[in-house]
Structure formats: structure tokens, C-alpha cells
């Protein structure tokens, strides 16, 4: 039985240091011959102790990945015709709940420019038919360009609605549509401007589609596509 007059015994070599989670006093030195457990990391700053097994980037190792532009080929391509058509038809064309702002702007650019392309394309179609009476060669070239412009305008409306559903293949297809619109604008300018006023028939349409493409590939938009892909 100990008495109050007994002094505390000094710590013997080989005894255990303070348990994890207890902060040792200033100037504490581990006992002679003590070996730390495997995986133990010394604290980088006073008063901070790393948990055993915690991984931290060492010198020359990359830290956590930051969001940015990263292109990957889509793996969610359509398997049949039903996968191409918008879910629920065209009734929800102007509904954009859940989309980030960048994709909302891009989506409406695609849809509105596509609808305008269809409207002006139909008007230009009658002008091209009338041109066959006095300039059949020119009218034939204009008709081909006009039909291509109408096909591009219709396709971009459908693809925009699939992009709104989170389909990465639709985003890639819209990017290709922008490239096609550039080619159509070049051929249309080389042939006197053509008769089409749609997306592929003039330079303004190409610039608008280029803006929509950039918005689809911004970091915030890419994070949204990855989040939707992870829920499937």
C-alpha cells in the first residue's frame, strides 16, 4: 500500500507512450528503445498527429485532382432508334430543371437556333423552288445546301434534348454539328450565300453554335454530366 509521501516513479524504458488521441506535453521524448507502430507518420506541425494508415501525397506526387477540361469518348451511345428520340416526346422541350446555368444557356441556344433554322429553311425552300425557273444550276446547289441545313437544324433540336438528359454522346454529336455548320457556312459563302438562313447557312449561326459548344464543355458542365452518369 502506497503512502502519500512516496514520490511517483520515473517512466521505465520500454513503457508505452501516450495513446493516440492524447496530446503529449511540450518537450516529450519517447522512451529509449521504443519503436513506433507500422504506418505511423510524425506530425507535420506541433500538436497535429496523423492517423495510422492515412495516405498523404509525398514530394513529387500530385495532390487531389482539380475540376477542369477532360475529354473522354462517351460510353452511353444509343442502341436503337428509341434511344435517340427524347424521353416523353417534345412536350418537355422548354423544361430545364436541374441543369447548371452553363448547360441551360447552351441548351436554349441549340433549341432556339434549331427552331429558327427550320423556320427560315422552310421559307428558303420555296425561294429555291422558284429559282429553278431561271437558274437551275444555282438552284440545285442551293437546294442541297438548304436540305443539309434543315437536317442540321432538326438534328440539333433532338440532340439538345438528349444532352439535357445527360447523354454524353449527344454532347459530342452537337459538337460535330457545330463543325458541320462551319463547313456549310463556308460552302454557302462560296456559292453566293445560298438561300438558307438556318444554323448552317451563315456565319452568325456558326458563331452561336460555337458559343453553345464551349458552354457544354466548361468544368461545371462536365461535373454535371459525370454526376448524372454515376446515377445510371
Order of alpha helices (4+ residues) and beta strands (2+ residues): alpha-alpha-alpha-alpha-alpha-alpha
